[in-house]
Amino acid sequence: MFDTGLIALIHEFVGWLLQPVIAALFVVVAAAVWESGMAVTERWFALRRMAAAGNVAAVERLARRRIERADLITRTGPMLGLMGTLIPLGPGLSALGQGNLEILATAVTVAFDTTVMGLLAGVVGFVLARLRRRWYDQVLDAIEATDEHGCTQMEEQSPTPTERVAATIRKVRS
């Protein structure tokens, strides 16, 4: 049943995927670290300038891009971690059947390491996305508060900052 050429081909192909998955996982973790650094700078410097500038369209555009990046890290990190978990377990279980515990130990170690790295990237991405959503909502609230004093007629026609952020988040998720 498992001796067909097609199954051997799938097994060979999946074996080739381990190195690219691990490399991609390193890239996602590096992106999470990079985004964390950018978020610190963004929080303490850039958001204040944006609120002072009062350009709602620019804030929404930047919020959408940065939240999308954090969401991408949130989703791809755990997926790559799961792939890095499952790929070495096949050969590891096969080695267990042959009594080779050394290969099994290596496979399980790689599996656990990639799981932890993927989850780490996912957690960092999730926290960044949540923080950024809140930060940009606060900036839009501040811009609207300064606009309220001069534009009461526009206030009736334009959506609230919360509605704008909700619309931005809907665009990101779709």
Secondary structure in CASP SS format (residue, H / E / C, confidence):
PFRMAT SS
TARGET T0000
AUTHOR 0000-0000-0000
METHOD secondary structure of the structure
MODEL  1
M C 1.00
F C 1.00
D C 1.00
T C 1.00
G H 1.00
L H 1.00
I H 1.00
A H 1.00
L H 1.00
I H 1.00
H H 1.00
E H 1.00
F H 1.00
V H 1.00
G H 1.00
W H 1.00
L H 1.00
L H 1.00
Q H 1.00
P H 1.00
V H 1.00
I H 1.00
A H 1.00
A H 1.00
L H 1.00
F H 1.00
V H 1.00
V H 1.00
V H 1.00
A H 1.00
A H 1.00
A H 1.00
V H 1.00
W H 1.00
E H 1.00
S H 1.00
G H 1.00
M H 1.00
A H 1.00
V H 1.00
T H 1.00
E H 1.00
R H 1.00
W H 1.00
F H 1.00
A H 1.00
L H 1.00
R H 1.00
R H 1.00
M H 1.00
A H 1.00
A H 1.00
A H 1.00
G C 1.00
N C 1.00
V H 1.00
A H 1.00
A H 1.00
V H 1.00
E H 1.00
R H 1.00
L H 1.00
A H 1.00
R H 1.00
R H 1.00
R H 1.00
I H 1.00
E H 1.00
R H 1.00
A H 1.00
D H 1.00
L H 1.00
I H 1.00
T H 1.00
R H 1.00
T H 1.00
G H 1.00
P H 1.00
M H 1.00
L H 1.00
G H 1.00
L H 1.00
M H 1.00
G H 1.00
T H 1.00
L H 1.00
I H 1.00
P H 1.00
L H 1.00
G H 1.00
P H 1.00
G H 1.00
L H 1.00
S H 1.00
A H 1.00
L H 1.00
G H 1.00
Q C 1.00
G C 1.00
N C 1.00
L H 1.00
E H 1.00
I H 1.00
L H 1.00
A H 1.00
T H 1.00
A H 1.00
V H 1.00
T H 1.00
V H 1.00
A H 1.00
F H 1.00
D H 1.00
T H 1.00
T H 1.00
V H 1.00
M H 1.00
G H 1.00
L H 1.00
L H 1.00
A H 1.00
G H 1.00
V H 1.00
V H 1.00
G H 1.00
F H 1.00
V H 1.00
L H 1.00
A H 1.00
R H 1.00
L H 1.00
R H 1.00
R H 1.00
R H 1.00
W H 1.00
Y H 1.00
D H 1.00
Q H 1.00
V H 1.00
L H 1.00
D H 1.00
A H 1.00
I H 1.00
E H 1.00
A H 1.00
T H 1.00
D H 1.00
E H 1.00
H C 1.00
G C 1.00
C C 1.00
T H 1.00
Q H 1.00
M H 1.00
E H 1.00
E H 1.00
Q H 1.00
S C 1.00
P C 1.00
T C 1.00
P H 1.00
T H 1.00
E H 1.00
R H 1.00
V H 1.00
A H 1.00
A H 1.00
T H 1.00
I H 1.00
R H 1.00
K H 1.00
V H 1.00
R H 1.00
S C 1.00
END
